[in-house]
Amino acid sequence: MKSRTTQSRPENLPTRKNIRAEFHNYSAGDYFVTICTREKEHYFGDIKNDAMLFNEIGTVADKKLGELHIHYKYVNVLQYVVMPNHIHAIIRIAEPLDAPECIPTTRQALGIVIGGYKQAVTMYARRNNIEFGWQARFHDHIIRGTNDGNLIAEYIENNVAKWNSDCFNPKNE
């Protein structure tokens, strides 16, 4: 396993650990992705009476997730939810044989999609003078089989209703 050196980095900056699985190329498969807002701020709206009420940037975040397949032909967002301070999504990246002209050939396909999504929402916020920011990284989980996928889909489906006990709810920290 290769280790990263800090020789080219200023001493005051920490070296980030690679949090991606070394055994997987992130160019095909199903992924459960969580992306948080900066400082877990409620940039997307609020939950009232078990319903997510989007503000302007929340509406954009929701719309851009639903449109990822337009910008990335090799992507299908199977299910997602936008919460006040984070999003969850099940993202399928096609096998290279299904869309060979579209899929990046390096270990970057998922990162490219998430980066593009975050950039699109951020650019909208900046153009419209809306205070907004993302957490620097995102969390992914490689979905391993039908049972794993079903449990994640159920979690996403019930996320708004379970907001009061959600780990991303600041009241629960």
C-alpha atoms as an extended CHARMM CRD file, in Angstrom:
* protein
*
       173  EXT
         1         1  MET       CA              0.0000000000        0.0000000000        0.0000000000  PROA      1               0.0000000000
         2         2  LYS       CA              1.3810000000        3.4050000000       -0.9360000000  PROA      2               0.0000000000
         3         3  SER       CA              1.5540000000        6.1080000000        1.6780000000  PROA      3               0.0000000000
         4         4  ARG       CA              1.1950000000        9.7830000000        0.9710000000  PROA      4               0.0000000000
         5         5  THR       CA              4.0350000000       12.0580000000        1.9310000000  PROA      5               0.0000000000
         6         6  THR       CA              3.7250000000       15.5590000000        3.2650000000  PROA      6               0.0000000000
         7         7  GLN       CA              6.9580000000       16.8730000000        1.7290000000  PROA      7               0.0000000000
         8         8  SER       CA              5.2080000000       19.0170000000       -0.8800000000  PROA      8               0.0000000000
         9         9  ARG       CA              2.5270000000       20.2460000000        1.5300000000  PROA      9               0.0000000000
        10        10  PRO       CA              2.9660000000       23.1030000000        3.9760000000  PROA      10              0.0000000000
        11        11  GLU       CA              3.6160000000       21.7990000000        7.4720000000  PROA      11              0.0000000000
        12        12  ASN       CA              0.4620000000       23.3170000000        8.9410000000  PROA      12              0.0000000000
        13        13  LEU       CA             -1.8480000000       21.3520000000        6.6210000000  PROA      13              0.0000000000
        14        14  PRO       CA             -2.7330000000       17.8020000000        7.6660000000  PROA      14              0.0000000000
        15        15  THR       CA             -2.4010000000       14.9280000000        5.2290000000  PROA      15              0.0000000000
        16        16  ARG       CA             -5.8000000000       13.4900000000        4.4380000000  PROA      16              0.0000000000
        17        17  LYS       CA             -6.2680000000        9.7610000000        4.6150000000  PROA      17              0.0000000000
        18        18  ASN       CA             -7.6960000000        8.1830000000        1.4720000000  PROA      18              0.0000000000
        19        19  ILE       CA            -11.1630000000        7.0660000000        2.5670000000  PROA      19              0.0000000000
        20        20  ARG       CA            -12.0040000000        5.2020000000       -0.6340000000  PROA      20              0.0000000000
        21        21  ALA       CA            -11.7870000000        1.4240000000       -0.8350000000  PROA      21              0.0000000000
        22        22  GLU       CA             -8.4850000000        0.3390000000       -2.3550000000  PROA      22              0.0000000000
        23        23  PHE       CA            -10.0540000000       -2.8260000000       -3.8200000000  PROA      23              0.0000000000
        24        24  HSD       CA            -12.7240000000       -0.9960000000       -5.8630000000  PROA      24              0.0000000000
        25        25  ASN       CA            -12.3840000000        1.2770000000       -8.9050000000  PROA      25              0.0000000000
        26        26  TYR       CA            -15.5470000000        3.4150000000       -8.3740000000  PROA      26              0.0000000000
        27        27  SER       CA            -16.2890000000        3.2330000000      -12.0940000000  PROA      27              0.0000000000
        28        28  ALA       CA            -19.2610000000        0.8720000000      -11.9600000000  PROA      28              0.0000000000
        29        29  GLY       CA            -21.7310000000       -0.2250000000       -9.3260000000  PROA      29              0.0000000000
        30        30  ASP       CA            -24.3190000000        1.0600000000       -6.8970000000  PROA      30              0.0000000000
        31        31  TYR       CA            -23.3380000000        3.5090000000       -4.1660000000  PROA      31              0.0000000000
        32        32  PHE       CA            -25.0630000000        4.9620000000       -1.1470000000  PROA      32              0.0000000000
        33        33  VAL       CA            -23.7930000000        8.5370000000       -0.9310000000  PROA      33              0.0000000000
        34        34  THR       CA            -24.1680000000       11.1120000000        1.8340000000  PROA      34              0.0000000000
        35        35  ILE       CA            -23.1340000000       14.7220000000        1.2850000000  PROA      35              0.0000000000
        36        36  CYS       CA            -23.3510000000       17.1990000000        4.1670000000  PROA      36              0.0000000000
        37        37  THR       CA            -23.5070000000       20.9590000000        4.1430000000  PROA      37              0.0000000000
        38        38  ARG       CA            -20.7410000000       23.0130000000        5.7490000000  PROA      38              0.0000000000
        39        39  GLU       CA            -20.9890000000       22.8790000000        9.5450000000  PROA      39              0.0000000000
        40        40  LYS       CA            -24.2580000000       20.9450000000        9.0150000000  PROA      40              0.0000000000
        41        41  GLU       CA            -26.0790000000       24.2420000000        8.4600000000  PROA      41              0.0000000000
        42        42  HSD       CA            -29.7300000000       23.9640000000        7.4300000000  PROA      42              0.0000000000
        43        43  TYR       CA            -29.2220000000       25.4140000000        3.9700000000  PROA      43              0.0000000000
        44        44  PHE       CA            -31.9130000000       23.3660000000        2.2050000000  PROA      44              0.0000000000
        45        45  GLY       CA            -35.0020000000       24.1510000000        4.2910000000  PROA      45              0.0000000000
        46        46  ASP       CA            -36.7300000000       22.6390000000        7.3050000000  PROA      46              0.0000000000
        47        47  ILE       CA            -38.8230000000       19.6390000000        8.2360000000  PROA      47              0.0000000000
        48        48  LYS       CA            -42.3030000000       20.3800000000        9.5850000000  PROA      48              0.0000000000
        49        49  ASN       CA            -45.0020000000       17.7860000000       10.2240000000  PROA      49              0.0000000000
        50        50  ASP       CA            -42.8530000000       15.0170000000        8.6950000000  PROA      50              0.0000000000
        51        51  ALA       CA            -42.4700000000       16.9060000000        5.4030000000  PROA      51              0.0000000000
        52        52  MET       CA            -39.3600000000       18.5110000000        3.9480000000  PROA      52              0.0000000000
        53        53  LEU       CA            -40.0850000000       22.1430000000        3.0850000000  PROA      53              0.0000000000
        54        54  PHE       CA            -37.4740000000       23.3260000000        0.5890000000  PROA      54              0.0000000000
        55        55  ASN       CA            -36.1890000000       26.8540000000        0.4160000000  PROA      55              0.0000000000
        56        56  GLU       CA            -34.7180000000       28.1680000000       -2.8600000000  PROA      56              0.0000000000
        57        57  ILE       CA            -31.3640000000       26.3830000000       -2.6010000000  PROA      57              0.0000000000
        58        58  GLY       CA            -33.0760000000       23.2110000000       -1.3640000000  PROA      58              0.0000000000
        59        59  THR       CA            -35.2690000000       23.2210000000       -4.4540000000  PROA      59              0.0000000000
        60        60  VAL       CA            -32.1570000000       23.5630000000       -6.6290000000  PROA      60              0.0000000000
        61        61  ALA       CA            -30.3350000000       20.7620000000       -4.7470000000  PROA      61              0.0000000000
        62        62  ASP       CA            -33.3560000000       18.4970000000       -5.2590000000  PROA      62              0.0000000000
        63        63  LYS       CA            -33.6780000000       19.3650000000       -8.9540000000  PROA      63              0.0000000000
        64        64  LYS       CA            -29.9590000000       18.9240000000       -9.6850000000  PROA      64              0.0000000000
        65        65  LEU       CA            -29.9610000000       15.4420000000       -8.1150000000  PROA      65              0.0000000000
        66        66  GLY       CA            -32.8700000000       14.4590000000      -10.3140000000  PROA      66              0.0000000000
        67        67  GLU       CA            -31.0110000000       15.7430000000      -13.3890000000  PROA      67              0.0000000000
        68        68  LEU       CA            -27.6400000000       14.0470000000      -12.8290000000  PROA      68              0.0000000000
        69        69  HSD       CA            -28.3690000000       11.5030000000      -15.5740000000  PROA      69              0.0000000000
        70        70  ILE       CA            -28.6320000000       14.3550000000      -18.0960000000  PROA      70              0.0000000000
        71        71  HSD       CA            -25.1010000000       15.5800000000      -17.4010000000  PROA      71              0.0000000000
        72        72  TYR       CA            -23.5410000000       12.1790000000      -16.7420000000  PROA      72              0.0000000000
        73        73  LYS       CA            -24.9240000000        9.6340000000      -19.2160000000  PROA      73              0.0000000000
        74        74  TYR       CA            -23.4180000000        6.7610000000      -17.2420000000  PROA      74              0.0000000000
        75        75  VAL       CA            -25.3020000000        7.6900000000      -14.0340000000  PROA      75              0.0000000000
        76        76  ASN       CA            -28.7420000000        6.7730000000      -12.7590000000  PROA      76              0.0000000000
        77        77  VAL       CA            -29.9130000000        8.1630000000       -9.4130000000  PROA      77              0.0000000000
        78        78  LEU       CA            -32.1270000000        5.3580000000       -8.1750000000  PROA      78              0.0000000000
        79        79  GLN       CA            -33.4060000000        7.0980000000       -5.0490000000  PROA      79              0.0000000000
        80        80  TYR       CA            -32.5630000000       10.2030000000       -3.0520000000  PROA      80              0.0000000000
        81        81  VAL       CA            -33.6920000000       12.5560000000       -0.3370000000  PROA      81              0.0000000000
        82        82  VAL       CA            -32.6780000000       16.1240000000        0.3820000000  PROA      82              0.0000000000
        83        83  MET       CA            -32.7070000000       16.8920000000        4.1020000000  PROA      83              0.0000000000
        84        84  PRO       CA            -32.1620000000       20.2710000000        5.8160000000  PROA      84              0.0000000000
        85        85  ASN       CA            -28.3730000000       19.8150000000        6.0400000000  PROA      85              0.0000000000
        86        86  HSD       CA            -27.4620000000       16.7920000000        3.9160000000  PROA      86              0.0000000000
        87        87  ILE       CA            -28.5060000000       14.5870000000        1.0490000000  PROA      87              0.0000000000
        88        88  HSD       CA            -28.6230000000       10.8210000000        0.6790000000  PROA      88              0.0000000000
        89        89  ALA       CA            -28.6810000000        9.1510000000       -2.7120000000  PROA      89              0.0000000000
        90        90  ILE       CA            -28.3440000000        5.7440000000       -4.2820000000  PROA      90              0.0000000000
        91        91  ILE       CA            -26.2850000000        6.3160000000       -7.3960000000  PROA      91              0.0000000000
        92        92  ARG       CA            -25.7190000000        3.6620000000      -10.0530000000  PROA      92              0.0000000000
        93        93  ILE       CA            -22.7290000000        4.0320000000      -12.3320000000  PROA      93              0.0000000000
        94        94  ALA       CA            -23.0590000000        1.9540000000      -15.4910000000  PROA      94              0.0000000000
        95        95  GLU       CA            -20.6500000000       -0.7920000000      -16.4040000000  PROA      95              0.0000000000
        96        96  PRO       CA            -18.0910000000        0.4160000000      -18.9820000000  PROA      96              0.0000000000
        97        97  LEU       CA            -19.5100000000       -2.0580000000      -21.5390000000  PROA      97              0.0000000000
        98        98  ASP       CA            -22.9180000000       -0.3260000000      -21.2630000000  PROA      98              0.0000000000
        99        99  ALA       CA            -21.5870000000        3.1930000000      -21.9270000000  PROA      99              0.0000000000
       100       100  PRO       CA            -17.9090000000        2.9520000000      -22.9420000000  PROA      100             0.0000000000
       101       101  GLU       CA            -17.6930000000        6.4230000000      -24.4720000000  PROA      101             0.0000000000
       102       102  CYS       CA            -18.9110000000        8.1430000000      -21.3260000000  PROA      102             0.0000000000
       103       103  ILE       CA            -17.3240000000        6.5610000000      -18.2820000000  PROA      103             0.0000000000
       104       104  PRO       CA            -14.0080000000        7.8510000000      -16.9650000000  PROA      104             0.0000000000
       105       105  THR       CA            -11.4550000000        5.0500000000      -17.0780000000  PROA      105             0.0000000000
       106       106  THR       CA             -9.7270000000        5.8670000000      -13.8070000000  PROA      106             0.0000000000
       107       107  ARG       CA            -10.8830000000        5.5480000000      -10.2040000000  PROA      107             0.0000000000
       108       108  GLN       CA            -12.8430000000        8.7620000000      -10.5220000000  PROA      108             0.0000000000
       109       109  ALA       CA            -16.3560000000        8.2420000000      -11.8780000000  PROA      109             0.0000000000
       110       110  LEU       CA            -18.1940000000        8.6120000000       -8.5530000000  PROA      110             0.0000000000
       111       111  GLY       CA            -16.0020000000       11.5200000000       -7.4450000000  PROA      111             0.0000000000
       112       112  ILE       CA            -16.5480000000       13.3080000000      -10.7560000000  PROA      112             0.0000000000
       113       113  VAL       CA            -20.3320000000       12.9750000000      -10.4250000000  PROA      113             0.0000000000
       114       114  ILE       CA            -20.4130000000       14.1740000000       -6.8110000000  PROA      114             0.0000000000
       115       115  GLY       CA            -18.0050000000       17.0280000000       -7.5750000000  PROA      115             0.0000000000
       116       116  GLY       CA            -20.1390000000       18.1350000000      -10.5060000000  PROA      116             0.0000000000
       117       117  TYR       CA            -23.2930000000       18.0260000000       -8.4030000000  PROA      117             0.0000000000
       118       118  LYS       CA            -21.7300000000       20.0260000000       -5.5820000000  PROA      118             0.0000000000
       119       119  GLN       CA            -20.3430000000       22.5430000000       -8.0670000000  PROA      119             0.0000000000
       120       120  ALA       CA            -23.7270000000       23.0400000000       -9.7790000000  PROA      120             0.0000000000
       121       121  VAL       CA            -25.5230000000       23.7760000000       -6.4950000000  PROA      121             0.0000000000
       122       122  THR       CA            -22.6920000000       26.0370000000       -5.2880000000  PROA      122             0.0000000000
       123       123  MET       CA            -22.6120000000       28.0020000000       -8.5470000000  PROA      123             0.0000000000
       124       124  TYR       CA            -26.3700000000       28.6030000000       -8.3440000000  PROA      124             0.0000000000
       125       125  ALA       CA            -26.0110000000       29.8530000000       -4.7760000000  PROA      125             0.0000000000
       126       126  ARG       CA            -23.1630000000       32.2160000000       -5.7110000000  PROA      126             0.0000000000
       127       127  ARG       CA            -24.9670000000       33.5920000000       -8.7810000000  PROA      127             0.0000000000
       128       128  ASN       CA            -27.9960000000       34.3450000000       -6.6190000000  PROA      128             0.0000000000
       129       129  ASN       CA            -26.1340000000       35.6450000000       -3.5390000000  PROA      129             0.0000000000
       130       130  ILE       CA            -27.3560000000       32.7920000000       -1.3480000000  PROA      130             0.0000000000
       131       131  GLU       CA            -25.1280000000       31.8560000000        1.5820000000  PROA      131             0.0000000000
       132       132  PHE       CA            -24.1860000000       28.2320000000        1.0950000000  PROA      132             0.0000000000
       133       133  GLY       CA            -21.3660000000       25.7400000000        1.4890000000  PROA      133             0.0000000000
       134       134  TRP       CA            -20.6400000000       22.0200000000        1.3690000000  PROA      134             0.0000000000
       135       135  GLN       CA            -18.5540000000       19.8880000000        3.6770000000  PROA      135             0.0000000000
       136       136  ALA       CA            -15.2800000000       19.1980000000        1.8590000000  PROA      136             0.0000000000
       137       137  ARG       CA            -15.7770000000       15.4510000000        1.4440000000  PROA      137             0.0000000000
       138       138  PHE       CA            -18.6290000000       13.0090000000        0.9960000000  PROA      138             0.0000000000
       139       139  HSD       CA            -19.3410000000        9.5700000000        2.3920000000  PROA      139             0.0000000000
       140       140  ASP       CA            -19.9500000000        6.5920000000        0.1360000000  PROA      140             0.0000000000
       141       141  HSD       CA            -20.8720000000        3.0000000000        0.7650000000  PROA      141             0.0000000000
       142       142  ILE       CA            -20.5310000000        0.3740000000       -1.9540000000  PROA      142             0.0000000000
       143       143  ILE       CA            -23.9070000000       -1.3920000000       -2.0400000000  PROA      143             0.0000000000
       144       144  ARG       CA            -23.2500000000       -5.0950000000       -1.7610000000  PROA      144             0.0000000000
       145       145  GLY       CA            -26.2940000000       -6.9910000000       -2.9110000000  PROA      145             0.0000000000
       146       146  THR       CA            -30.0660000000       -6.7790000000       -2.8470000000  PROA      146             0.0000000000
       147       147  ASN       CA            -30.5240000000       -6.9320000000        0.9210000000  PROA      147             0.0000000000
       148       148  ASP       CA            -28.0150000000       -4.1290000000        1.4950000000  PROA      148             0.0000000000
       149       149  GLY       CA            -29.6910000000       -2.0350000000       -1.2100000000  PROA      149             0.0000000000
       150       150  ASN       CA            -33.1690000000       -2.6470000000        0.2010000000  PROA      150             0.0000000000
       151       151  LEU       CA            -32.1090000000       -1.5680000000        3.7010000000  PROA      151             0.0000000000
       152       152  ILE       CA            -30.5730000000        1.6280000000        2.3290000000  PROA      152             0.0000000000
       153       153  ALA       CA            -33.6240000000        2.3770000000        0.1640000000  PROA      153             0.0000000000
       154       154  GLU       CA            -35.8650000000        1.9690000000        3.2200000000  PROA      154             0.0000000000
       155       155  TYR       CA            -33.5990000000        4.2940000000        5.2150000000  PROA      155             0.0000000000
       156       156  ILE       CA            -33.7910000000        6.9640000000        2.4950000000  PROA      156             0.0000000000
       157       157  GLU       CA            -37.5590000000        6.5640000000        2.1410000000  PROA      157             0.0000000000
       158       158  ASN       CA            -38.1110000000        7.0760000000        5.8840000000  PROA      158             0.0000000000
       159       159  ASN       CA            -35.4120000000        9.7040000000        6.4720000000  PROA      159             0.0000000000
       160       160  VAL       CA            -37.7100000000       12.7360000000        6.6480000000  PROA      160             0.0000000000
       161       161  ALA       CA            -40.1580000000       11.0020000000        9.0000000000  PROA      161             0.0000000000
       162       162  LYS       CA            -37.3060000000        9.9930000000       11.3210000000  PROA      162             0.0000000000
       163       163  TRP       CA            -35.6690000000       13.4550000000       11.4130000000  PROA      163             0.0000000000
       164       164  ASN       CA            -36.1800000000       13.8000000000       15.1730000000  PROA      164             0.0000000000
       165       165  SER       CA            -33.8510000000       10.8390000000       15.7610000000  PROA      165             0.0000000000
       166       166  ASP       CA            -31.5100000000       11.4730000000       12.7860000000  PROA      166             0.0000000000
       167       167  CYS       CA            -27.7840000000       11.6750000000       13.5860000000  PROA      167             0.0000000000
       168       168  PHE       CA            -27.5190000000       14.7500000000       11.3330000000  PROA      168             0.0000000000
       169       169  ASN       CA            -30.1880000000       16.6140000000       13.3220000000  PROA      169             0.0000000000
       170       170  PRO       CA            -28.2770000000       19.1620000000       15.4510000000  PROA      170             0.0000000000
       171       171  LYS       CA            -30.7060000000       18.5280000000       18.3310000000  PROA      171             0.0000000000
       172       172  ASN       CA            -29.2500000000       15.0210000000       18.6330000000  PROA      172             0.0000000000
       173       173  GLU       CA            -25.5740000000       15.9540000000       18.8880000000  PROA      173             0.0000000000
